[in-house]
Amino acid sequence: MVYDPNINEWSISGTLPDEAVKRFLILDDKLVAPGTDPRDDWNYGSYYVFNNDSWETVRTIPNGIHNFDMLEFDGYLFAAIDVNPGSIPLVYSNDDGKSFYTVDMRKNGKTIDTNNGAFNRCIDFFIINECLYVTYLFAYEDGSELRYEMYKYEQDGEYFEYLTSLLGKLPINTEIGNEFILERTVYKDKAYIATCYLVFTNDMENYNVIKFPDNETVWDLYINDEKLYVLCSVKKMMKHT
C-alpha cells in the first residue's frame, strides 16, 4: 500500500507472488522486499524491487527456498536464505544481484555440516563497528539438536566464521512465534536488538537483556535527537461486565 499525503489517499502499489513478505529494505537507494515464501518453484529464491511505481520480481538466488534478509557490504550484495540440507544458506552477488554464489560458513576452520536438517537457514544480518554478522538456525529432523548461532564475516570476502551460540543469549519470544529479529540499531557503540525482548551487546558475543516494569514486548527501535526510542506493547486482561 502507498499513502499520498497530498491527497490523503491510499493506493495499491502491486501484488507480489509470495505467501509471506516480512521486510522492507533499502538497497542501492531502491525499496526492496525479500521473498520469504515465494509461490513459484523453489529452484530460485526471490526478491522484489520497487521501480517506476511497480514491483519487479527478481529470481536469481539458486536453491533459495526462503529469502529472509539482504544487505550490501564490502562491495557485495548478501542474502540470508533457507536451503535444502547439505547446502550453505548464505549467498553473495558481485554483479548487483544478477547472479549469486554460496559463501562458506566455517566452524573451527571447517565448513559446517548442514546434512539431515529440518531447518537450515540464515535469518538476520547485523553491522556493528564496521563488522558484518549473520544469525544461523539449524535443527535436525528428529529434533535432537537445535542450533541458533552467530557468524562473523572475514574481510577477505571468502567466508563467515562461527562466533558464538545464541540460545539463551539472544532470546526469541516463542510465545509470539517470532524467529526474526524485528529491528536492530547501533546506539553509542552498542548494538540494540529487538527480538520481542530488548537486548544489547558491545561485541556480539556477550548479551544483556533489558527488562521493563510490565514485561513489555518490544517491536521496533528508533534513534532521534541522540535518544533511543523503543516501541512496546503490554498485554492487558480485558474485564467484561
N, C-alpha and C positions, 0 to 999 in steps of 0.2 A: 504494500500500500504506500502511496505517496500523498503527502499533505502539502497543499499550496496555501500559505498564509495570506497571500494577496487576495484570494477569492474565498478563503475559508472553506475549502472543499478537499475531500479525499478522492483519490482515483486509484485504480488497479494498474500496477506497472507491468504485470505479466504473471503467468502461471508457470511454475517450474516442474519438470518431470521427476519429482523426488518426493518420497514419503516423509522426510524429515530434513528441514533446514534450520539449523540452530544458531548460526552466527553470521554477522556481517563483518567483513574485514576491508581495510583499505590497502590495496596492493598496486604499486605503480600509479598512485593517485586515482585508482578506479575502485568502485564499490564491487566487492566480490563476496559470494556466499559459497562455502564448501558444500558439496553434495553428501549429506550424512547418510542417506539411504536411497540411492537412485533407483528408479523403476526400470531403467534399461538393464541389459545384461551386465554381469559383474566382471567382464573381461577388462573393462576400463573403469576407473573412478572418475567422478565428475566434479566440476566446479562451475560457477555461473558468474559471468561478468556483465555488469550493467553498462551498456554502451548506447548512446543516442536514444535514451528513453526506452530501451528494451533490453531484455536479458539474453545474453549469448551463452549457449551451453558449450563447455569445453570438456572433451573426454579424451585425455591424453595420458592418464595415470594407469599403467598396466597393473592388473590384478588388484586395483584399488576398490575393494568391496564397499568400504565406507571411508569418506574423507572428512576428518574431524577438525583439522586446523591447518592453516597455511601461514607462511612467514617469509619475508625477504631478509637475507642476512649474508654478509661476506660475498656478495655478488651472485648468490644462488637464490632460487625460489624453492623452499622446502614444503613438503606436505606430510602431515601425520595421518596415517591411514590404518585401516583394518585389512589384513590379508589372510589368505589360507595358511594352514600350518605348513611349516618348512620354509616360509619366506620371511623377509625382514619388512616390518610395517613402517618404513621410513624411506622417503624418496626425495630427490632434488632435481631441479632443472637448471641448466645454464643457458637456455635459449628462450627465456620468457614464457615457459610453460608449453612450448611446442612438443617437447619430449621430456620424459622423466626417467631417472635411473636410481637404483637402490643404493642407499647409504648403509654402510656396515655399522652394526651395533655390537660392541665388544664388552666382555667381562673378563677381567684378569688376562687380557691380551688375546682372547679367543672369541670368535663370532658366537653370539648367543644361540642356544638351541631352541627353536620355535616349533619343533615337531609335536604332534599329538595335542595341540591346543584347541580348546573351545573358544577362548578369546585370545587374540594375538594382535594387539593394536597399540599404536602410539596415539596420544589424545591431545596433549596441550604443549605448546611452545612457551618458553619464558626467555626474556633477556634481562640480565642484571649485571651491572658493572662490566658491560660490553662482552659478556659471555652468553652463549646460547645453550639452553637446556630443553629437554623434551621428556614428558612423562610416558611411561610404558606400562601396559596392563596385559598380563598373561595368566591364563587359567587352563589347567588340564581338563580334558573332557570328563574324567571321573571325579573331578572336584578335589583331588588330593593336594593340589597346590594352587595358591593364588599369589601372584607377584605384582606389586604396584611399585614401580621404581622410577628413579630419575637418572637420565643420561646427559653427559656434557659433551658439547661439540668440540672437537680438537681442531685447532686452527689450520692444520694442513689441508682441511677440507675432505679428508678421506673417510672419517668415521666418527661415531659418538661412543664415548667410554662410560661404562657404568659408574655412577657416583654414589648413590645411596638407595636404600629401600624406604618407601614412603608410608607403608602401612603403619598406622599408629602415630605417624609424624604429621601427615597431611590429611586430616580426616575428611572423608566424603560422607555426606549425610545420606545414609542408606534408607532412612525413613521416607525421604522425599524421592529417592531413587535417582540421585544425580551422581554421575561419574565424571562429568565435565567440570573443569574449573570455570566458574561463572565469570569471573573477572580477575585480572591481575594488574598491578601497577607498582612502580617504584617510587617511594617517597622517602626522602632524606636517607638515601643509600640503603634502604631496606626494601625487600620485595614483600608486598602485601597481597594476599591471595584469598579470594572469596570462594569457598567450597560449600557454601551454606553455613559454615563456620568462618571466622576470620583468623588467619594465621599470618605470621610474618617471619622472615628469616634474613640473616645477614650474608649467608654463604651458600644457600640452597642445600645445606646438609643438616643443620640444626634448626628446628622449627618451634615456634611458640604459638599457642592458641590464645587468642584474646576472647575472654568471656564477658558477656554483657549481663546486666542485672536480671533481665527477664528471659534469658536464653533466646535472644532474638536470632532469627535466621537471616544471614547476610546474603544479599543478592547482587549488589553492584558497588563499585568504588569510583570515586571521582576526586580529582585534585584541583583546587582553585584557591587563589589568594593564600598560597602556602599552607593550606589546610587540607586534611584528608577527610572526605565525606563518605559515609557508609550508609547504603540503603538497606534497611532491615524490615522485617515483619515479625509480629508477635502473635502467636496462636492464642486466641481467647475463646473461652467456652461461652456460648450464647445461652442466655436464660430465656425460657419460654413460659409464658403465663396463660 
